[in-house]
Each structure stands twice: as structure tokens, then as C-alpha cells.
Amino acid sequence: MRIKKPALVVTFATAAEAMKMEKYCLARNLPGRLIPTPQEISAGCGLAWKAPEDARERLVSAMTEGKIHWEDARVLTI
């Protein structure tokens, strides 16, 4: 059985923004990966970015710089 642990989850209004996040982060070696939006979150396009919980400030800064529109960024145990 997989052990759940805290992670930063960033949600997006559209799949296009989620894909933009993936491309932007991969090009800049930023942590995380695309995942299906967890059931605990009812908003979003169905895709979310999962990253280590301590990466919040770095990712929010990157999303601002990259003009990536996101809905929410919160730590969940998933």
C-alpha cells in the first residue's frame, strides 16, 4: 500500500494552462508533475500540478513569471 504524504497541489481552470505549466517547469527543471485533480478538490479542469510542499514560493514565482493562470495552491496529504 502506498503511504500518503503532504504535497503541494496547484489547480488550473483549463487544461491548456496545466499543460503550459508542465512545459514551463520541465524547461526550467522545476519540481513536480501533472496529476488528475484529487477528489478533495472540486474545482479545476481535471488536471493539477503536484510538487513537494516546500516548493510553493518557487512555483508561484515561476507561474507569475511565465504568465501561467492558476486557481489554487494548497498542501494536501495524497
C-alpha positions as CSV (number, residue, x, y, z in Angstrom):
1,M,0.0,0.0,0.0
2,R,1.2,3.5,-0.9
3,I,1.9,5.8,2.0
4,K,0.2,9.2,1.7
5,K,2.3,12.3,2.4
6,P,1.8,16.0,2.1
7,A,2.3,17.6,-1.3
8,L,1.6,21.0,-2.9
9,V,-1.3,20.7,-5.4
10,V,-1.8,23.5,-7.9
11,T,-5.1,23.6,-9.8
12,F,-5.9,25.3,-13.1
13,A,-9.2,26.4,-14.7
14,T,-8.2,25.0,-18.1
15,A,-6.2,22.0,-19.4
16,A,-4.2,24.4,-21.6
17,E,-2.9,26.2,-18.5
18,A,-2.0,22.9,-16.9
19,M,-0.1,21.9,-20.0
20,K,1.6,25.3,-20.1
21,M,2.7,24.7,-16.5
22,E,4.2,21.3,-17.4
23,K,6.1,22.6,-20.4
24,Y,7.4,25.7,-18.4
25,C,8.5,23.6,-15.4
26,L,10.2,20.9,-17.4
27,A,12.1,23.5,-19.4
28,R,13.4,25.2,-16.2
29,N,13.9,22.0,-14.2
30,L,11.3,22.9,-11.6
31,P,9.9,20.2,-9.3
32,G,6.6,18.4,-9.9
33,R,4.3,16.6,-12.4
34,L,0.8,16.7,-13.7
35,I,-1.7,14.5,-11.9
36,P,-5.5,14.1,-12.1
37,T,-7.1,16.6,-9.7
38,P,-7.6,14.9,-6.3
39,Q,-11.1,14.2,-5.2
40,E,-10.6,16.6,-2.2
41,I,-10.7,19.5,-4.6
42,S,-13.9,20.0,-6.6
43,A,-12.7,22.9,-8.7
44,G,-10.4,22.9,-11.8
45,C,-10.1,21.3,-15.2
46,G,-9.3,17.8,-14.0
47,L,-5.5,18.3,-14.1
48,A,-3.3,19.6,-11.3
49,W,0.4,20.1,-10.6
50,K,1.8,18.0,-7.7
51,A,5.1,19.1,-6.2
52,P,7.0,19.0,-2.8
53,E,5.2,21.1,-0.3
54,D,8.3,23.3,0.2
55,A,8.3,24.3,-3.5
56,R,5.3,26.7,-3.1
57,E,7.1,30.0,-3.2
58,R,9.4,28.9,-6.1
59,L,6.4,27.7,-8.2
60,V,4.2,30.7,-7.5
61,S,7.1,32.9,-8.6
62,A,7.6,30.8,-11.7
63,M,3.8,30.9,-12.6
64,T,3.8,34.6,-12.2
65,E,6.9,35.0,-14.4
66,G,5.5,32.6,-17.0
67,K,2.1,34.2,-17.0
68,I,0.5,30.9,-16.1
69,H,-3.0,31.3,-14.7
70,W,-3.7,29.1,-11.7
71,E,-6.7,28.7,-9.4
72,D,-5.4,27.4,-6.1
73,A,-2.2,26.1,-4.5
74,R,-2.6,24.1,-1.3
75,V,-0.9,21.4,0.6
76,L,-2.9,18.1,0.7
77,T,-2.0,14.7,2.0
78,I,-2.3,12.5,-1.1
